[in-house]
Amino acid sequence: MRRTITVLAATALALLASAGAASAHVAAQPSTATKGTTAEVAFRVPNEEKSAATTEVQLSLPADHPIASVRPKAMPGWTADMTTTRLATPLSSDDGPVTDAVSVITWHGGSIAPGSYDDFVVLLDPVPADADSLVFKAVQTYDNGDVVRWIDTAPGSDHPAPTVSLAEPARQAPDLFGVTGTAIGVIAGAIATLAWRRNRLAR
């Protein structure tokens, strides 16, 4: 009986440990966005080291689906450097053609202590309409020299790349009240015109 309890306890601890490891992945929040809209995505970066601090985070944006406008949110203590890439086909935007798109964002100068996390927020405008998901690859560097690459795309991998699933925009319902109101107005105008003509002929 005592051995059974010991085995069960060990199994429970193993499950808790694996759950903790899974929740410690670098992840995009929210993990969904709507195509063609502006989206604010936070990349949550946990510190998995026991005695080392995270001092640099590098985020690579999807090269196959470039984004016209990419703006990292200011973070106290952190500096964001952006690398751009010349596009083979310019993107259209409200400000004109976009010939260079942000391909890499590197945050440095700050620190994430062991056992804590930080959110690196990026504004994407617009979210590509020709993709079903966006895969971002993150590289996390610690002050002891350790480097963790969150770049795997295979299901169940130990270091999955943060991914944002894209949904179609909701279809707008027809403005029935507007259509009905317009029709009533037209009919009322026609009736009023006929009445005016009849009164005129009656005279």
N, C-alpha and C positions, 0 to 999 in steps of 0.2 A: 504493500500500500504506500509506504513511504517513498519507494523508488518511483511508483507511478506519479505521485505528486511532484517529485523532483523533475521527472521528464516533462510533465505538463508545464511546470514553471519555466523550464528552459525553453520549451517551444514558444510559450507566450512571450518571453523576453526576446527571442529571435524574431518573432512577428513584429513586435514593437520596434525593434531596431531597424528591420527592413522598411517598415512604414515611415520611420523617421528619415531614413535615407532617401526614400522616394519623394517625401515632401520637401527635401532640401535641394531639389533640382532648381536650376535657373529656369524661371517660367515667365511667360508673358501673361499679363493680367490687364484687361480681360483677354480671354483666349479666343474671342470671336469679334469680328468687325463687319460692317456692311460695306459692300462694294460701292465705290464712287463717292464715299462720304469722308469727312474728316474724323480721324480716330486718335485718341490719346491712349497710348499703350505704356504700361509700366513693366519694366523687366526687373523682376525681383531676384536679387542676388544674395544668397545666404553664405555665411562663412562656415565652412565645414571643418576647418582646422582647430585643433585644441589650443595651440599657443602661437599662431601666426595670424596676422591681419591681412585682409585683402586691400591691396593698394592700387590696383588697376583693373579696369573692366573694358574689354574691347568687344564691340558689337558690329558684326558684318551684316549689312542689309542684303536682301535677295537681289542678285545681279540680273536674274531673268525677268524680274518685274520691278524695274526702278520706280521710285516715287518722286514726284516733282518737287515737293517741299517737305523737308525733314528738319524738325527743330527740337533739340534736346532741351528739357526744362532745366533751369538753373538750379544747382544743388550747392548748398553751403559747404565750402571746403574742397569741392571737386571742380576741376577744369575739364571741359569737353572739347576735344579737338576733332574736327571733321575732315575726312578725306573724300574728295570727289572724283568721279570717273566720267570721262567724255563718252557720251552716248552715240551709238551708231545711228539711231533714229531719235531725233528730238521729241520731247514730250510737249503736249499742248497744255497751256495754263492760262488763267485769266490775265497774267502779266506778259503773255507772249510765249514763244518757244523756249523750252528748257533744254539746253545742250549738255549740261553737266549735272549729275545726280550724286547725292551723298551715298557713298558705298561703305564707309566705316566710321564709327564714332568711338573714340577712345577717351574714357574718363580716367583721370589720374589726379594725384595731389591729396585725395581724401583717404579715409581708412574705414574699413568695416571690421569691428572687433570680433574675436571668437565668440560663437554662440549668438550672433546677431545677424541682421540683414539690412539691406537698403534697396530702395526702389529707384531705378533709373528710368525716368519718364521721357517719352519721345512723342512728338506730335507729327502725325503722318497725314499729308493732304495732297491729293486725295488717295484713298485706298484704291489700289488697282482694281479695275472692273473685269480684267481678263484672266483672273486667277481664282482658284478655289481655296488656296491657303498661301501664307507667306512664312518661309522658314528663315529665321534669324540665327546666326551662329555666334556664340559668345565665348570669349576666352577670359578666364579669371586668373589673375596673378597675385601671389602672396608675397609678403616681405621676406620670407625665408627662401624664396626662389622657386617654390612650387607653382606649377601652372596647370590649370584644369581647363580642358577644352570641351565646351558644351556644344558639340557639332554633329552628333550622331543623328541620323534620320531613320534608322531601323527601329521598328516597334520593340519595346522592352529593353532598349539599350541602357547602359549605366549612366551615360552622359548625353541625354537627349537634347537636341537643339530646340530652343523655344519656338513655338509655332502658333500662328494666329490663323484660325479658320475664317473664311470669308463667306458671307451670306448674301443672297440676292436682296435688293431693296424691296420693301413691302409695297405691294401695288396699292395705289390710291383708289378708294371707292369713288364712284361717280357722284358728283354733287347734285343729288336728286332734288334737294330743296331749291337750289339755284335754278335748275332746269324747269321745275314745276312753277316757280315764281315767274320766270320769264314767259312761260306759256300762258299763265293766267293773265299777265300783263298784256300780252298780245291779243288774247281773246277779249279782254275788257275794252281795249282800245278799239277793236273792230266793232263791238256792240255799240260803243258810244258813237262811233262814226255813223253806223246805220241809223241809230236813233236820231241823230242830228239831221241826216238826210230826209228821214220820214217827216220830221217836224217841219222842215223847210218846204217839202212838197205839199204838206197839208195846208200851208198858208196860201 
